[in-house]
Amino acid sequence: MSDPKRVHIDVYGTPYYLTVDLSKWDCRREAPHCHVCKGRERVAQVWLSSCTYKETPREIPHNQQMTVLNAVRDNRYELESAFQYNHDHGADQ
């Protein structure tokens, strides 16, 4: 068994960072996506194919929502690669 690929991408100028699920099960439940986190809390989910929020994030101020999406676009390759790796080789639980 290999270790899941961990990603932590800071969103410049905000308190948020981007990460992907680590378990195979979580990655297989939904289309490729990343999570927007603040501290240890997940505050939003972004679909990688379209760089759109799953739901409008009320926790992220409106003026920072586009900054977060731009960070997803700028790092989409790394996020998609980590997501796919974890889909195939991530943690069992």
N, CA, C and O atoms as a printed pandas DataFrame, in Angstrom:
     atom_number atom_name residue_name chain_id  residue_number  x_coord  y_coord  z_coord
0              1         N          MET        A               1    0.846   -1.188    0.000
1              2        CA          MET        A               1    0.000    0.000    0.000
2              3         C          MET        A               1    0.884    1.243    0.000
3              4         O          MET        A               1    1.839    1.320    0.773
4              5         N          SER        A               2    0.585    2.194   -0.839
5              6        CA          SER        A               2    1.334    3.437   -0.875
6              7         C          SER        A               2    0.612    4.509   -0.082
7              8         O          SER        A               2   -0.579    4.403    0.211
8              9         N          ASP        A               3    1.356    5.534    0.254
9             10        CA          ASP        A               3    0.767    6.647    0.993
10            11         C          ASP        A               3   -0.011    7.546    0.042
11            12         O          ASP        A               3    0.374    7.707   -1.116
12            13         N          PRO        A               4   -1.108    8.136    0.526
13            14        CA          PRO        A               4   -1.838    9.085   -0.326
14            15         C          PRO        A               4   -0.993   10.329   -0.572
15            16         O          PRO        A               4   -0.103   10.662    0.211
16            17         N          LYS        A               5   -1.287   10.999   -1.662
17            18        CA          LYS        A               5   -0.583   12.233   -2.003
18            19         C          LYS        A               5   -1.264   13.392   -1.289
19            20         O          LYS        A               5   -2.451   13.650   -1.493
20            21         N          ARG        A               6   -0.517   14.076   -0.466
21            22        CA          ARG        A               6   -1.038   15.223    0.287
22            23         C          ARG        A               6   -0.725   16.509   -0.465
23            24         O          ARG        A               6    0.380   16.701   -0.973
24            25         N          VAL        A               7   -1.718   17.380   -0.522
25            26        CA          VAL        A               7   -1.562   18.679   -1.177
26            27         C          VAL        A               7   -2.037   19.744   -0.204
27            28         O          VAL        A               7   -3.090   19.608    0.419
28            29         N          HIS        A               8   -1.257   20.795   -0.082
29            30        CA          HIS        A               8   -1.628   21.953    0.729
30            31         C          HIS        A               8   -1.159   23.172   -0.054
31            32         O          HIS        A               8    0.033   23.475   -0.090
32            33         N          ILE        A               9   -2.101   23.866   -0.679
33            34        CA          ILE        A               9   -1.774   25.034   -1.504
34            35         C          ILE        A               9   -2.418   26.259   -0.862
35            36         O          ILE        A               9   -3.642   26.382   -0.814
36            37         N          ASP        A              10   -1.581   27.150   -0.376
37            38        CA          ASP        A              10   -2.088   28.381    0.221
38            39         C          ASP        A              10   -2.684   29.279   -0.851
39            40         O          ASP        A              10   -2.143   29.396   -1.950
40            41         N          VAL        A              11   -3.801   29.910   -0.523
41            42        CA          VAL        A              11   -4.425   30.890   -1.417
42            43         C          VAL        A              11   -3.902   32.254   -0.975
43            44         O          VAL        A              11   -4.317   32.796    0.049
44            45         N          TYR        A              12   -2.991   32.789   -1.763
45            46        CA          TYR        A              12   -2.290   34.033   -1.421
46            47         C          TYR        A              12   -3.269   35.164   -1.088
47            48         O          TYR        A              12   -4.240   35.401   -1.806
48            49         N          GLY        A              13   -2.984   35.848    0.013
49            50        CA          GLY        A              13   -3.785   37.004    0.409
50            51         C          GLY        A              13   -5.067   36.650    1.146
51            52         O          GLY        A              13   -5.883   37.529    1.421
52            53         N          THR        A              14   -5.256   35.373    1.470
53            54        CA          THR        A              14   -6.449   34.930    2.197
54            55         C          THR        A              14   -6.020   33.953    3.297
55            56         O          THR        A              14   -4.878   33.495    3.303
56            57         N          PRO        A              15   -6.917   33.636    4.215
57            58        CA          PRO        A              15   -6.593   32.635    5.236
58            59         C          PRO        A              15   -6.890   31.199    4.773
59            60         O          PRO        A              15   -6.893   30.281    5.593
60            61         N          TYR        A              16   -7.136   30.998    3.482
61            62        CA          TYR        A              16   -7.589   29.705    2.970
62            63         C          TYR        A              16   -6.464   28.936    2.295
63            64         O          TYR        A              16   -5.465   29.509    1.861
64            65         N          TYR        A              17   -6.654   27.617    2.218
65            66        CA          TYR        A              17   -5.755   26.759    1.455
66            67         C          TYR        A              17   -6.576   25.675    0.781
67            68         O          TYR        A              17   -7.721   25.421    1.153
68            69         N          LEU        A              18   -5.967   25.035   -0.225
69            70        CA          LEU        A              18   -6.631   24.001   -1.013
70            71         C          LEU        A              18   -6.029   22.652   -0.686
71            72         O          LEU        A              18   -4.825   22.537   -0.453
72            73         N          THR        A              19   -6.871   21.631   -0.669
73            74        CA          THR        A              19   -6.426   20.270   -0.409
74            75         C          THR        A              19   -7.352   19.295   -1.129
75            76         O          THR        A              19   -8.427   19.679   -1.591
76            77         N          VAL        A              20   -6.936   18.041   -1.222
77            78        CA          VAL        A              20   -7.768   16.999   -1.828
78            79         C          VAL        A              20   -7.990   15.882   -0.808
79            80         O          VAL        A              20   -7.261   15.762    0.177
80            81         N          ASP        A              21   -9.011   15.073   -1.070
81            82        CA          ASP        A              21   -9.281   13.918   -0.211
82            83         C          ASP        A              21   -8.116   12.937   -0.278
83            84         O          ASP        A              21   -7.430   12.838   -1.295
84            85         N          LEU        A              22   -7.901   12.214    0.818
85            86        CA          LEU        A              22   -6.789   11.278    0.898
86            87         C          LEU        A              22   -7.205    9.825    0.714
87            88         O          LEU        A              22   -6.366    8.979    0.404
88            89         N          SER        A              23   -8.486    9.522    0.898
89            90        CA          SER        A              23   -8.907    8.118    0.823
90            91         C          SER        A              23   -9.465    7.780   -0.557
91            92         O          SER        A              23  -10.073    8.618   -1.224
92            93         N          LYS        A              24   -9.243    6.530   -0.967
93            94        CA          LYS        A              24   -9.787    6.037   -2.238
94            95         C          LYS        A              24  -11.298    6.191   -2.247
95            96         O          LYS        A              24  -11.881    6.625   -3.240
96            97         N          TRP        A              25  -11.923    5.836   -1.146
97            98        CA          TRP        A              25  -13.389    5.850   -1.065
98            99         C          TRP        A              25  -13.928    7.249   -1.312
99           100         O          TRP        A              25  -14.867    7.425   -2.088
100          101         N          ASP        A              26  -13.339    8.248   -0.656
101          102        CA          ASP        A              26  -13.808    9.624   -0.842
102          103         C          ASP        A              26  -13.602   10.087   -2.284
103          104         O          ASP        A              26  -14.473   10.748   -2.849
104          105         N          CYS        A              27  -12.472    9.751   -2.878
105          106        CA          CYS        A              27  -12.190   10.180   -4.256
106          107         C          CYS        A              27  -13.084    9.482   -5.270
107          108         O          CYS        A              27  -13.330   10.014   -6.352
108          109         N          ARG        A              28  -13.560    8.319   -4.935
109          110        CA          ARG        A              28  -14.412    7.575   -5.877
110          111         C          ARG        A              28  -15.884    7.945   -5.768
111          112         O          ARG        A              28  -16.672    7.570   -6.636
112          113         N          ARG        A              29  -16.273    8.668   -4.729
113          114        CA          ARG        A              29  -17.672    9.035   -4.534
114          115         C          ARG        A              29  -18.125   10.170   -5.433
115          116         O          ARG        A              29  -19.300   10.236   -5.796
116          117         N          GLU        A              30  -17.220   11.063   -5.799
117          118        CA          GLU        A              30  -17.599   12.263   -6.550
118          119         C          GLU        A              30  -16.577   12.529   -7.655
119          120         O          GLU        A              30  -15.479   11.972   -7.663
120          121         N          ALA        A              31  -16.970   13.387   -8.572
121          122        CA          ALA        A              31  -16.058   13.834   -9.633
122          123         C          ALA        A              31  -14.862   14.561   -8.993
123          124         O          ALA        A              31  -14.947   14.995   -7.845
124          125         N          PRO        A              32  -13.760   14.693   -9.728
125          126        CA          PRO        A              32  -12.579   15.369   -9.178
126          127         C          PRO        A              32  -12.915   16.755   -8.621
127          128         O          PRO        A              32  -13.565   17.576   -9.269
128          129         N          HIS        A              33  -12.450   16.973   -7.410
129          130        CA          HIS        A              33  -12.730   18.228   -6.705
130          131         C          HIS        A              33  -11.621   18.484   -5.696
131          132         O          HIS        A              33  -10.808   17.608   -5.403
132          133         N          CYS        A              34  -11.609   19.693   -5.177
133          134        CA          CYS        A              34  -10.720   20.019   -4.070
134          135         C          CYS        A              34  -11.543   20.702   -2.996
135          136         O          CYS        A              34  -12.672   21.135   -3.229
136          137         N          HIS        A              35  -10.957   20.786   -1.826
137          138        CA          HIS        A              35  -11.618   21.431   -0.706
138          139         C          HIS        A              35  -10.893   22.726   -0.376
139          140         O          HIS        A              35   -9.666   22.805   -0.442
140          141         N          VAL        A              36  -11.671   23.733   -0.023
141          142        CA          VAL        A              36  -11.140   24.993    0.454
142          143         C          VAL        A              36  -11.242   24.935    1.973
143          144         O          VAL        A              36  -12.319   24.721    2.530
144          145         N          CYS        A              37  -10.107   25.127    2.628
145          146        CA          CYS        A              37  -10.076   24.987    4.078
146          147         C          CYS        A              37   -9.579   26.267    4.733
147          148         O          CYS        A              37   -8.855   27.068    4.141
148          149         N          LYS        A              38   -9.999   26.419    5.977
149          150        CA          LYS        A              38   -9.518   27.507    6.823
150          151         C          LYS        A              38   -9.231   26.860    8.174
151          152         O          LYS        A              38  -10.143   26.382    8.850
152          153         N          GLY        A              39   -7.977   26.850    8.555
153          154        CA          GLY        A              39   -7.603   26.090    9.748
154          155         C          GLY        A              39   -7.814   24.614    9.463
155          156         O          GLY        A              39   -7.309   24.093    8.469
156          157         N          ARG        A              40   -8.551   23.945   10.320
157          158        CA          ARG        A              40   -8.843   22.520   10.117
158          159         C          ARG        A              40  -10.227   22.292    9.515
159          160         O          ARG        A              40  -10.648   21.150    9.330
160          161         N          GLU        A              41  -10.922   23.366    9.215
161          162        CA          GLU        A              41  -12.311   23.259    8.736
162          163         C          GLU        A              41  -12.394   23.398    7.223
163          164         O          GLU        A              41  -11.768   24.276    6.629
164          165         N          ARG        A              42  -13.175   22.521    6.612
165          166        CA          ARG        A              42  -13.478   22.636    5.188
166          167         C          ARG        A              42  -14.653   23.598    5.037
167          168         O          ARG        A              42  -15.708   23.404    5.641
168          169         N          VAL        A              43  -14.458   24.638    4.225
169          170        CA          VAL        A              43  -15.501   25.655    4.094
170          171         C          VAL        A              43  -16.144   25.672    2.715
171          172         O          VAL        A              43  -17.175   26.317    2.523
172          173         N          ALA        A              44  -15.544   24.964    1.743
173          174        CA          ALA        A              44  -16.125   24.929    0.397
174          175         C          ALA        A              44  -15.510   23.778   -0.385
175          176         O          ALA        A              44  -14.466   23.235   -0.025
176          177         N          GLN        A              45  -16.191   23.429   -1.463
177          178        CA          GLN        A              45  -15.707   22.402   -2.380
178          179         C          GLN        A              45  -15.782   22.972   -3.789
179          180         O          GLN        A              45  -16.761   23.620   -4.157
180          181         N          VAL        A              46  -14.731   22.722   -4.576
181          182        CA          VAL        A              46  -14.657   23.250   -5.933
182          183         C          VAL        A              46  -14.466   22.090   -6.901
183          184         O          VAL        A              46  -13.576   21.260   -6.718
184          185         N          TRP        A              47  -15.316   22.036   -7.944
185          186        CA          TRP        A              47  -15.167   21.037   -9.000
186          187         C          TRP        A              47  -13.971   21.432   -9.852
187          188         O          TRP        A              47  -13.870   22.578  -10.289
188          189         N          LEU        A              48  -13.066   20.490  -10.092
189          190        CA          LEU        A              48  -11.850   20.813  -10.842
190          191         C          LEU        A              48  -12.098   20.961  -12.332
191          192         O          LEU        A              48  -11.396   21.726  -12.994
192          193         N          SER        A              49  -13.070   20.256  -12.875
193          194        CA          SER        A              49  -13.310   20.333  -14.318
194          195         C          SER        A              49  -13.810   21.710  -14.749
195          196         O          SER        A              49  -13.479   22.178  -15.839
196          197         N          SER        A              50  -14.587   22.344  -13.915
197          198        CA          SER        A              50  -15.168   23.639  -14.285
198          199         C          SER        A              50  -14.687   24.800  -13.406
199          200         O          SER        A              50  -15.007   25.958  -13.677
200          201         N          CYS        A              51  -13.930   24.496  -12.371
201          202        CA          CYS        A              51  -13.481   25.517  -11.408
202          203         C          CYS        A              51  -14.663   26.330  -10.884
203          204         O          CYS        A              51  -14.638   27.560  -10.871
204          205         N          THR        A              52  -15.688   25.615  -10.457
205          206        CA          THR        A              52  -16.856   26.255   -9.861
206          207         C          THR        A              52  -17.116   25.629   -8.492
207          208         O          THR        A              52  -16.764   24.478   -8.232
208          209         N          TYR        A              53  -17.741   26.421   -7.634
209          210        CA          TYR        A              53  -18.090   25.913   -6.308
210          211         C          TYR        A              53  -19.233   24.921   -6.405
211          212         O          TYR        A              53  -20.136   25.076   -7.228
212          213         N          LYS        A              54  -19.189   23.903   -5.563
213          214        CA          LYS        A              54  -20.305   22.961   -5.480
214          215         C          LYS        A              54  -21.540   23.717   -4.998
215          216         O          LYS        A              54  -22.631   23.549   -5.543
216          217         N          GLU        A              55  -21.367   24.534   -3.992
217          218        CA          GLU        A              55  -22.403   25.435   -3.472
218          219         C          GLU        A              55  -21.733   26.759   -3.157
219          220         O          GLU        A              55  -20.547   26.787   -2.827
220          221         N          THR        A              56  -22.464   27.847   -3.252
221          222        CA          THR        A              56  -21.888   29.144   -2.926
222          223         C          THR        A              56  -21.444   29.133   -1.468
223          224         O          THR        A              56  -22.253   28.888   -0.573
224          225         N          PRO        A              57  -20.160   29.399   -1.226
225          226        CA          PRO        A              57  -19.643   29.330    0.145
226          227         C          PRO        A              57  -19.966   30.587    0.946
227          228         O          PRO        A              57  -19.438   31.664    0.669
228          229         N          ARG        A              58  -20.810   30.444    1.908
229          230        CA          ARG        A              58  -21.180   31.593    2.753
230          231         C          ARG        A              58  -20.048   31.995    3.693
231          232         O          ARG        A              58  -19.977   33.141    4.137
232          233         N          GLU        A              59  -19.162   31.041    3.993
233          234        CA          GLU        A              59  -18.072   31.316    4.931
234          235         C          GLU        A              59  -16.955   32.155    4.312
235          236         O          GLU        A              59  -16.173   32.779    5.030
236          237         N          ILE        A              60  -16.882   32.169    2.977
237          238        CA          ILE        A              60  -15.827   32.925    2.295
238          239         C          ILE        A              60  -16.402   34.261    1.850
239          240         O          ILE        A              60  -17.390   34.292    1.117
240          241         N          PRO        A              61  -15.803   35.360    2.278
241          242        CA          PRO        A              61  -16.300   36.667    1.838
242          243         C          PRO        A              61  -16.328   36.751    0.312
243          244         O          PRO        A              61  -15.453   36.221   -0.373
244          245         N          HIS        A              62  -17.334   37.415   -0.189
245          246        CA          HIS        A              62  -17.547   37.509   -1.640
246          247         C          HIS        A              62  -16.300   37.994   -2.369
247          248         O          HIS        A              62  -15.971   37.486   -3.441
248          249         N          ASN        A              63  -15.614   38.962   -1.801
249          250        CA          ASN        A              63  -14.447   39.530   -2.480
250          251         C          ASN        A              63  -13.259   38.564   -2.517
251          252         O          ASN        A              63  -12.295   38.825   -3.237
252          253         N          GLN        A              64  -13.296   37.459   -1.767
253          254        CA          GLN        A              64  -12.215   36.474   -1.790
254          255         C          GLN        A              64  -12.592   35.208   -2.574
255          256         O          GLN        A              64  -11.730   34.373   -2.847
256          257         N          GLN        A              65  -13.853   35.064   -2.931
257          258        CA          GLN        A              65  -14.284   33.860   -3.637
258          259         C          GLN        A              65  -13.587   33.716   -4.988
259          260         O          GLN        A              65  -13.191   32.608   -5.349
260          261         N          MET        A              66  -13.429   34.785   -5.732
261          262        CA          MET        A              66  -12.761   34.715   -7.029
262          263         C          MET        A              66  -11.267   34.449   -6.851
263          264         O          MET        A              66  -10.668   33.754   -7.671
264          265         N          THR        A              67  -10.664   34.982   -5.811
265          266        CA          THR        A              67   -9.249   34.708   -5.527
266          267         C          THR        A              67   -9.032   33.213   -5.317
267          268         O          THR        A              67   -8.051   32.645   -5.796
268          269         N          VAL        A              68   -9.955   32.584   -4.597
269          270        CA          VAL        A              68   -9.872   31.145   -4.368
270          271         C          VAL        A              68  -10.003   30.391   -5.692
271          272         O          VAL        A              68   -9.214   29.487   -5.969
272          273         N          LEU        A              69  -10.989   30.754   -6.508
273          274        CA          LEU        A              69  -11.163   30.071   -7.795
274          275         C          LEU        A              69   -9.956   30.260   -8.712
275          276         O          LEU        A              69   -9.582   29.337   -9.436
276          277         N          ASN        A              70   -9.349   31.437   -8.690
277          278        CA          ASN        A              70   -8.142   31.664   -9.487
278          279         C          ASN        A              70   -7.001   30.765   -9.015
279          280         O          ASN        A              70   -6.226   30.268   -9.832
280          281         N          ALA        A              71   -6.896   30.555   -7.706
281          282        CA          ALA        A              71   -5.865   29.658   -7.171
282          283         C          ALA        A              71   -6.123   28.225   -7.616
283          284         O          ALA        A              71   -5.180   27.491   -7.911
284          285         N          VAL        A              72   -7.388   27.818   -7.667
285          286        CA          VAL        A              72   -7.718   26.477   -8.165
286          287         C          VAL        A              72   -7.302   26.368   -9.626
287          288         O          VAL        A              72   -6.671   25.385  -10.014
288          289         N          ARG        A              73   -7.647   27.364  -10.443
289          290        CA          ARG        A              73   -7.268   27.345  -11.865
290          291         C          ARG        A              73   -5.744   27.266  -12.029
291          292         O          ARG        A              73   -5.233   26.487  -12.834
292          293         N          ASP        A              74   -5.037   28.081  -11.258
293          294        CA          ASP        A              74   -3.575   28.136  -11.372
294          295         C          ASP        A              74   -2.908   26.831  -10.952
295          296         O          ASP        A              74   -1.809   26.521  -11.411
296          297         N          ASN        A              75   -3.565   26.061  -10.080
297          298        CA          ASN        A              75   -2.985   24.838   -9.538
298          299         C          ASN        A              75   -3.770   23.588   -9.920
299          300         O          ASN        A              75   -3.626   22.535   -9.299
300          301         N          ARG        A              76   -4.597   23.718  -10.944
301          302        CA          ARG        A              76   -5.493   22.614  -11.297
302          303         C          ARG        A              76   -4.736   21.329  -11.628
303          304         O          ARG        A              76   -5.153   20.249  -11.211
304          305         N          TYR        A              77   -3.643   21.427  -12.360
305          306        CA          TYR        A              77   -2.895   20.221  -12.728
306          307         C          TYR        A              77   -2.432   19.470  -11.475
307          308         O          TYR        A              77   -2.612   18.256  -11.377
308          309         N          GLU        A              78   -1.845   20.181  -10.532
309          310        CA          GLU        A              78   -1.374   19.547   -9.298
310          311         C          GLU        A              78   -2.533   18.947   -8.500
311          312         O          GLU        A              78   -2.409   17.846   -7.964
312          313         N          LEU        A              79   -3.653   19.662   -8.419
313          314        CA          LEU        A              79   -4.818   19.163   -7.691
314          315         C          LEU        A              79   -5.416   17.932   -8.364
315          316         O          LEU        A              79   -5.737   16.951   -7.694
316          317         N          GLU        A              80   -5.568   17.982   -9.687
317          318        CA          GLU        A              80   -6.113   16.831  -10.418
318          319         C          GLU        A              80   -5.189   15.619  -10.314
319          320         O          GLU        A              80   -5.661   14.494  -10.155
320          321         N          SER        A              81   -3.890   15.839  -10.403
321          322        CA          SER        A              81   -2.937   14.739  -10.294
322          323         C          SER        A              81   -3.012   14.075   -8.929
323          324         O          SER        A              81   -3.019   12.848   -8.831
324          325         N          ALA        A              82   -3.068   14.875   -7.883
325          326        CA          ALA        A              82   -3.159   14.328   -6.523
326          327         C          ALA        A              82   -4.491   13.613   -6.327
327          328         O          ALA        A              82   -4.536   12.537   -5.730
328          329         N          PHE        A              83   -5.569   14.201   -6.824
329          330        CA          PHE        A              83   -6.885   13.571   -6.691
330          331         C          PHE        A              83   -6.895   12.212   -7.382
331          332         O          PHE        A              83   -7.360   11.227   -6.809
332          333         N          GLN        A              84   -6.380   12.154   -8.619
333          334        CA          GLN        A              84   -6.370   10.889   -9.366
334          335         C          GLN        A              84   -5.470    9.861   -8.698
335          336         O          GLN        A              84   -5.812    8.680   -8.642
336          337         N          TYR        A              85   -4.322   10.300   -8.189
337          338        CA          TYR        A              85   -3.427    9.389   -7.481
338          339         C          TYR        A              85   -4.145    8.785   -6.272
339          340         O          TYR        A              85   -4.082    7.576   -6.046
340          341         N          ASN        A              86   -4.821    9.626   -5.504
341          342        CA          ASN        A              86   -5.527    9.140   -4.322
342          343         C          ASN        A              86   -6.740    8.290   -4.694
343          344         O          ASN        A              86   -7.115    7.384   -3.950
344          345         N          HIS        A              87   -7.346    8.575   -5.830
345          346        CA          HIS        A              87   -8.443    7.742   -6.341
346          347         C          HIS        A              87   -7.951    6.316   -6.536
347          348         O          HIS        A              87   -8.661    5.359   -6.226
348          349         N          ASP        A              88   -6.732    6.176   -7.052
349          350        CA          ASP        A              88   -6.178    4.859   -7.358
350          351         C          ASP        A              88   -5.352    4.262   -6.220
351          352         O          ASP        A              88   -5.362    3.047   -6.019
352          353         N          HIS        A              89   -4.642    5.103   -5.479
353          354        CA          HIS        A              89   -3.662    4.606   -4.505
354          355         C          HIS        A              89   -3.823    5.200   -3.109
355          356         O          HIS        A              89   -2.947    5.018   -2.264
356          357         N          GLY        A              90   -4.911    5.897   -2.853
357          358        CA          GLY        A              90   -5.073    6.566   -1.563
358          359         C          GLY        A              90   -5.266    5.600   -0.408
359          360         O          GLY        A              90   -5.208    4.382   -0.572
360          361         N          ALA        A              91   -5.493    6.165    0.744
361          362        CA          ALA        A              91   -5.712    5.387    1.956
362          363         C          ALA        A              91   -7.007    4.591    1.822
363          364         O          ALA        A              91   -7.944    5.014    1.146
364          365         N          ASP        A              92   -7.042    3.438    2.474
365          366        CA          ASP        A              92   -8.231    2.595    2.415
366          367         C          ASP        A              92   -9.382    3.170    3.225
367          368         O          ASP        A              92  -10.537    2.898    2.896
368          369         N          GLN        A              93   -9.134    3.921    4.228
369          370        CA          GLN        A              93  -10.203    4.552    5.018
370          371         C          GLN        A              93   -9.804    5.897    5.502
371          372         O          GLN        A              93  -10.584    6.565    6.181
